[in-house]
Amino acid sequence: MEGIIIEGGRPLNGTVRIQGSKNAALPILAATLLIRGKTILSNCPHITDIEHMMNLLRSAGCAVNSENNRVIVDAKVLSKTAFPKEDVDCMRSSVILLGAMLGRCGEVSLSYPGGCVIGERPIDLHIQTLGKLGVHFKNEERRVCALCAHLHGNDINLPFRSVGVTENLILAAVLAKGTTRIYPAAREPEVVALCDFLKKAGARIRGAGSDEIIITGVERLAETEYCVEADRIVAGTYLFAATGCGGMVELSEAPVLQMKSVLRVLKQMGAQVKADENGRCIRLEAEGRPHRLPFVQTAVYPGFPTDLQSNLVTALTKADGTSVVEERIFENRYRILPELRAMGADLTQKEDRVIIRGVAHLTGAELTAMELRGGAGLVCAGMMAKGKSIVRGVEYIRRGYEDIVEDLKQLGAGVGWTGVEKR
């Protein structure tokens, strides 16, 4: 069985370049459907979620070529508006195809999206808000079928900030007639990146990164090129690993400005952090056990990201006291806890909170990843532990990390693949 084998107990020392952002690249790839011609994306991460999205674009009739983190999409002619279940089922972000296909073709059919099981994440809000732009929906045997004669702008008031809903509305609105206002809009850097890409292609969008995004529809988008930003979650993964293991690491091409809340928490844990905003470099040095954190909660941007909660909890298992972490975004994101307990971690879950009593040592174990970010957390736990660990379920980790093993080797970790050829 495929897995990652880890010899724990080593401090991390070295430099690694941060890959392109999964959560930025996926909606931008969906947005290429709106352009009747070629789009060239550079720094696009080579991960399985991107492969699935490229397959979905091909199924719609796009010509898609990928080489060396460069993806070329030609969406001049689309031949289908229904997407195959097997690729849609693999990832939650396939839901953003709704807005893109409605904007381009006025119709779309796809099965309910899949992805990691970390909460219910219903698509009801997508359906309700797109309906306000003139879309009509019907359900057919676990498929969502949408049709609109003409998309029209509207004022959309969301009950809470949702990244996916904000992105879907943007994609649907850029070619719609009139003006669309989204409030309160998600402020995540990945939403800003999507807007930057669309604006480069000729879209009229104001307010990206603020509480209100205003989109005035245009008739057509132009061919364009765009460089995908670095992945703040991958960067955070390696910084928390170094904080838990000790050592000195340097991340190049890191999205420093997007990581203020993460760097603040790392400093509170006792890490020495230097960030060069202009040089896109982060240096971190840590020794001894991390400091305890009395209370940290996940939040929408610019708060602490839910996608790094597992890595934070993992690093705190060896803290010098008791810490409390509260998950405010997803209701089922503590699936990593039983695996950490098997390594000797002292953890108690009380509803949305986990109480972490730091221990001096973790012990290597055979571990199973059950979702993407938790899987990365388990790899970090293996590096922090004494002895050998094996992490199974690597298919989840590959959804978001180009080659986590090679990256960690560059930082001096004792990691390798087992039962699998290097991708």
C-alpha positions, 0 to 999 in steps of 0.5 A, spaced: 500 500 500 502 506 498 504 511 503 510 516 506 515 513 511 518 517 516 524 517 521 522 522 526 526 526 531 530 530 526 530 538 526 529 541 520 534 545 516 534 548 509 530 552 504 524 550 499 520 554 494 513 554 495 508 551 489 503 555 486 496 555 490 491 550 489 485 554 492 487 560 487 488 556 481 482 552 481 477 557 480 482 561 475 481 554 471 474 554 471 474 562 469 478 560 463 471 557 460 469 564 460 474 566 455 473 564 447 480 563 446 487 561 449 489 562 457 496 561 459 497 560 466 504 559 469 506 556 476 500 552 476 501 546 481 502 539 479 496 536 484 491 531 483 485 536 484 488 540 478 488 534 474 481 533 475 479 540 473 483 540 467 479 533 465 473 537 467 475 542 462 476 537 457 470 534 457 466 541 456 470 541 449 476 545 451 483 543 449 488 543 455 495 542 455 500 542 461 507 542 462 512 544 467 507 548 471 504 551 465 497 550 463 494 552 456 487 552 456 483 553 449 476 554 450 474 557 443 469 552 442 465 548 448 461 542 446 458 539 452 455 542 458 454 536 462 460 534 466 462 527 468 460 524 475 467 521 476 471 527 476 466 532 479 465 527 485 473 527 486 473 535 489 468 540 492 471 546 488 468 543 482 461 547 484 464 553 481 463 550 474 456 552 475 458 560 475 463 559 469 458 555 465 452 559 466 456 565 464 458 562 458 453 557 456 447 559 460 446 552 462 450 546 466 449 539 469 453 536 474 453 531 480 453 534 487 461 535 488 465 531 492 472 532 496 474 531 503 469 529 508 470 535 513 463 538 514 456 538 510 458 544 506 451 544 502 451 547 495 444 550 497 447 557 498 450 557 491 443 555 488 439 560 492 444 566 490 445 564 483 437 564 482 437 571 484 441 572 477 436 569 473 438 562 474 433 556 474 435 549 478 432 542 478 435 536 481 435 530 477 438 524 481 443 527 485 445 532 479 444 539 479 441 542 472 441 549 471 438 554 466 438 561 464 436 565 458 439 571 460 443 572 466 442 579 470 446 583 475 443 583 482 444 585 489 446 579 493 446 579 501 450 573 503 448 570 510 455 569 512 462 570 508 463 564 503 469 563 499 465 558 494 459 562 493 463 569 492 467 566 487 461 562 483 457 569 483 463 573 480 464 568 475 456 568 473 456 576 473 462 578 469 458 577 463 451 578 465 447 584 464 448 590 469 451 590 475 452 585 481 454 587 488 456 581 493 456 583 500 459 581 505 464 578 500 469 573 502 476 577 502 480 571 501 487 572 497 484 567 492 478 571 491 482 577 490 487 572 485 480 570 481 478 577 480 485 580 478 485 574 473 478 576 470 480 584 470 486 582 466 482 579 461 477 585 461 472 584 466 470 590 470 470 588 478 471 593 484 472 591 491 476 585 491 479 584 498 473 588 501 466 587 504 463 588 498 465 586 491 461 590 485 461 587 478 459 590 472 458 585 466 462 586 459 460 583 453 466 579 452 473 577 455 480 577 452 485 572 451 490 573 457 496 570 461 497 569 468 501 567 474 498 563 479 500 566 486 504 561 491 500 557 496 499 560 503 497 553 506 503 549 503 507 555 506 504 554 513 504 547 513 512 547 513 513 553 518 508 549 523 513 543 521 519 546 523 516 549 529 514 542 532 521 539 530 525 545 531 531 547 526 531 553 521 528 553 515 527 558 509 521 559 504 522 562 498 517 565 493 512 565 499 506 569 500 508 573 506 503 579 505 497 573 506 500 570 512 500 575 517 495 571 522 499 565 521 506 568 522 503 572 528 501 565 531 508 562 530 511 567 534 506 566 539 509 559 539 516 561 540 518 561 533 523 566 531 520 569 524 523 574 519 519 575 513 521 579 507 515 582 504 519 584 497 523 578 497 517 573 498 522 570 503 520 567 510 525 565 515 523 561 521 528 558 527 525 554 533 528 550 538 525 547 544 518 545 545 513 550 542 510 555 547 502 553 549 497 557 546 491 559 551 486 560 545 486 560 538 480 560 533 480 559 526 476 564 522 475 567 515 480 571 512 484 575 515 483 570 521 487 564 522 485 559 516 482 553 517 486 549 512 492 550 517 488 548 524 491 540 523 498 543 523 497 547 528 494 542 533 499 537 531 505 542 533 501 544 539 501 536 541 509 537 544 507 544 547 510 546 554 503 547 557 495 546 555 493 549 549 485 550 546 484 551 539 477 552 536 474 550 529 469 555 527 469 554 519 467 546 519 464 542 524 468 535 522 475 537 522 478 534 528 479 527 524 486 527 525 485 527 533 485 519 534 491 518 530 495 523 534 492 520 540 495 513 537 502 517 537 501 519 545 498 526 544 494 528 550 487 531 546 480 532 549 475 534 544 469 538 547 464 540 541 468 545 536 474 545 541 480 541 542 484 541 549 491 540 547 496 538 553 503 538 551 507 532 552 515 531 551 515 526 546 510 523 541 512 515 538 512 513 531 506 509 529 502 507 522 497 512 521 491 513 516 490 520 512 482 521 511 483 528 508 488 533 505 490 538 511 489 532 516 494 528 512 499 533 512 498 534 519 500 527 520 506 527 516 508 533 520 507 529 527 511 523 524 517 528 523 516 530 530 515 523 533 521 518 536 522 512 531 518 510 525 512 512 522 508 511 516 502 515 513 497 512 508 492 515 504 497 519 500 491 520 495 488 525 499 495 529 500 496 529 493 490 533 492 494 539 495 501 538 495 506 537 489 511 533 492 511 533 500 516 528 500 521 532 496 519 538 499 521 536 506 527 532 504 530 539 502 528 541 509 532 535 512 527 531 514 527 523 514 522 522 509 520 517 503 515 514 499 514 507 500 510 502 495 509 507 490 513 510 484 515 517 485 510 522 481 
